């Protein structure tokens, strides 16, 4: 497909020099650049995945309910939990 685009003079000159130095056409340089921009990032970070971690043992060392745990957390802090 043919199209017309406006390119800043310094960028056009640099692209022409780049192409000539490598034996390429300006079209090849532009198409390569567009492909690189439009391709999905191959070096993108992998999504975070939480490892499954287990611990040996038999659970809590003491039989505690949530109220007891809360009291232990606030112990010595000058206030009682609500």
Secondary structure, DSSP 8 states (H G I E B T S, - for coil): --------HHHHHHHHHHHHHHT--HHHHHHHHHHHHHS--TT-------------S-S-SS---HHHHHHHHHTTTT----
